[in-house]
């Protein structure tokens, strides 16, 4: 039986907290009584020597505050993720370590993933992490190009939102490094999606749908309430909503906002790209 990390954190929090609480309420008072009884059998006036605290209780008391803090931070504030593929190039590269705002789209209970506090709604153009609809144990990251009520179409390498083409400005050719070297020569374009200015990659020799993505018919797709249309910035190398459909609201994890580390083992020389550290994700 396998457990994901949030489940392990919750279980560890309840286990360590439960042991600590049980000891404080039942076992610690019993140890004090035994210690006092033992002192009474010694010489009058001798100091009472408390019984030693069990090792398991000592560890639980030490680890519970740390595990609880990690659980609260990771569940409700910020969670780190690593980018494993090039589907969001050049915005995000293979080996980027990013931070995700967990409260941008409302607070959810860990493990259950049910929302208990509405804070904000996803906006068109957000770079969002979500649980893959076909395998919720897997996290995906894409750009939300369509929000509820939008009509999305993609043809001739151009994204259409509600019948209007999203503005693009050619920006030369891409020069990839390390794990992204295979994308060298792709066309770059600056795309303005509802104020989110970002760079996309286009392979002019590839079809509009990525390889293997033939489940959705060509043509406009109306986004229903509670769903989102997600696409990668590497338009011709992205397994996204063109392939497997829409992202339900309950699958959203959070909004990516910064890169805190980059480590690419295929990068020439040193694997860390210091220039990417601290970059804002737009």
Secondary structure, DSSP 8 states (H G I E B T S, - for coil): ----HHHHHHHHHHHHHHHHHHIIIIIHHHHHHHHHHHHHTSSTT---------HHHHHHHHHHHHHHHHHHHHHHTEEEEE--SSTTTTTS-TTEEEEEESSTT-EE-TTT--EEE------TT-EEEEEETTEEEEEEEEEEEE-TT-EEEEETTEEEETTEE--EEEEEE----GGGGGGTT-EEEEEEETTEEEEEEE-TTS-SS-TT--SS-SS-EE--TTEEEEE-SBTTS--SHHHH--EEGGGEEEEEEEEEEEB-TTSSSSSB-GGGTT-B--
